[in-house]
Amino acid sequence: MNPLNAHNLVIDVPGRPGGQVMDFTVEKGQIWGVLGPNGAGKTTLLHTLAGLRPPRAGEVRLGSSSLAGMKRRIVSQQLGLVFQERHDEFPATVLETALIGRHPWLSPWQMESGEDIEIAEQALKRLDVAHLADRLVSTLSGGERQRVAIATVLAQKPDTWLLDEPSNHLDLHHQVAVMQLLKARAGDGCAVFMCLHDLNLAARWCDHLLLLFPNGEACWGPAENMLVPSALERLYNQTLVTVDVDGAPVFVPAQV
Ligand SMILES: Nc1ncnc2c1ncn2[C@@H]1O[C@H](COP(=O)(O)OP(=O)(O)OP(=O)(O)O)[C@@H](O)[C@H]1O
């Protein structure tokens, strides 16, 4: 796979002057989590990495190519994005939505083949929404809709997965199921880069973390180096209690 590289990247957060230069590469097999308070710029970073927003400085590269100069079709064969907010106003069924994931692999005006339908159906099954295949997406619950969005990227088969709050709307079982799916994709040689509000999900599943502060400051590295209670308390402006569960830290907000 072509690794996703932030090269001297400064994200363009509206109204925020300056911004830290970021330089990191999301390598094959890695699972990155982006943590930060509301408004810190997590979605802006994700959309910049996906090529949907221009950076203020620097560039995003896929392998040795600058993302800005690549055809969107080629980019979407390599990068998949699960958005935080979706506006599913177009009346489409769950299966039709999952099939959108196959579009980067079809030539213009080419119809989906039986194999594409099979891939989409398998993706729906993997996300536990196959029974909803004929339902309009607009009639689904929040968690069902989130799982369809993830199934659509699974059908897309990108090497690098970008996800904005993938655990949004998911119950505990499906949160774990989605994290297991992402871990399995990483185990198969993909890379995962996701924004998370749940610090403990990040601590449990991510091997790399990027902390994004509201003033634009950022730091990143292996998770064990980033999970420093004092840094996390500063990040969230919240006192934390750290407890050890099965040898791993779990962070709980202090009551006072
Ligand atoms: N189009 C826009 N016009 C004005 N301000 C914007 C625009 N898009 C984003 N912002 C601002 O940029 C900042 C960063 O937004 P962003 O969505 O990246 O934050 P976030 O860390 O993902 O937040 P959250 O945790 O709430 O999802 C916020 O203060 C937001 O209000």
The ligand as a Tripos MOL2 file, in Angstrom:
@<TRIPOS>MOLECULE
LIG
   31    33     1     0     0
SMALL
NO_CHARGES

@<TRIPOS>ATOM
      1 N1        -16.7160   26.2060    7.4070 N.pl3     1 LIG1
      2 C1        -16.3500   26.6930    8.5940 C.ar      1 LIG1
      3 N2        -16.5310   28.0140    8.8790 N.ar      1 LIG1
      4 C2        -16.1620   28.5170   10.0870 C.ar      1 LIG1
      5 N3        -15.5860   27.7930   11.0500 N.ar      1 LIG1
      6 C3        -15.3960   26.4940   10.8110 C.ar      1 LIG1
      7 C4        -15.7500   25.8670    9.5730 C.ar      1 LIG1
      8 N4        -15.4200   24.5720    9.6440 N.ar      1 LIG1
      9 C5        -14.8810   24.3660   10.8650 C.ar      1 LIG1
     10 N5        -14.8650   25.5190   11.5620 N.ar      1 LIG1
     11 C6        -14.3560   25.6980   12.9350 C.3       1 LIG1
     12 O1        -13.0830   25.0970   12.9820 O.3       1 LIG1
     13 C7        -12.8800   24.5250   14.2830 C.3       1 LIG1
     14 C8        -12.4440   23.0690   14.1140 C.3       1 LIG1
     15 O2        -13.5660   22.3060   13.6590 O.3       1 LIG1
     16 P1        -13.5140   20.7310   13.5740 P.3       1 LIG1
     17 O3        -14.8410   20.2720   13.0670 O.co2     1 LIG1
     18 O4        -12.3200   20.3360   12.8000 O.co2     1 LIG1
     19 O5        -13.3190   20.3350   15.1100 O.3       1 LIG1
     20 P2        -13.3830   18.9050   15.8220 P.3       1 LIG1
     21 O6        -12.1560   18.7720   16.6570 O.co2     1 LIG1
     22 O7        -13.6330   17.8390   14.8360 O.co2     1 LIG1
     23 O8        -14.6520   19.1050   16.7680 O.3       1 LIG1
     24 P3        -15.7490   18.0870   17.3640 P.3       1 LIG1
     25 O9        -15.0530   17.2790   18.4170 O.co2     1 LIG1
     26 O10       -16.7570   19.0040   17.9540 O.co2     1 LIG1
     27 O11       -16.2880   17.2570   16.2240 O.co2     1 LIG1
     28 C9        -14.1810   24.6880   15.0520 C.3       1 LIG1
     29 O12       -14.0460   25.8020   15.9230 O.3       1 LIG1
     30 C10       -15.1980   24.9830   13.9660 C.3       1 LIG1
     31 O13       -16.2480   25.8160   14.4560 O.3       1 LIG1
@<TRIPOS>BOND
     1     1     2 1
     2     2     3 ar
     3     2     7 ar
     4     3     4 ar
     5     4     5 ar
     6     5     6 ar
     7     6     7 ar
     8     6    10 ar
     9     7     8 ar
    10     8     9 ar
    11     9    10 ar
    12    10    11 1
    13    11    12 1
    14    11    30 1
    15    12    13 1
    16    13    14 1
    17    13    28 1
    18    14    15 1
    19    15    16 1
    20    16    17 2
    21    16    18 1
    22    16    19 1
    23    19    20 1
    24    20    21 2
    25    20    22 1
    26    20    23 1
    27    23    24 1
    28    24    25 2
    29    24    26 1
    30    24    27 1
    31    28    29 1
    32    28    30 1
    33    30    31 1
@<TRIPOS>SUBSTRUCTURE
     1 LIG1         1 GROUP 0 **** ****
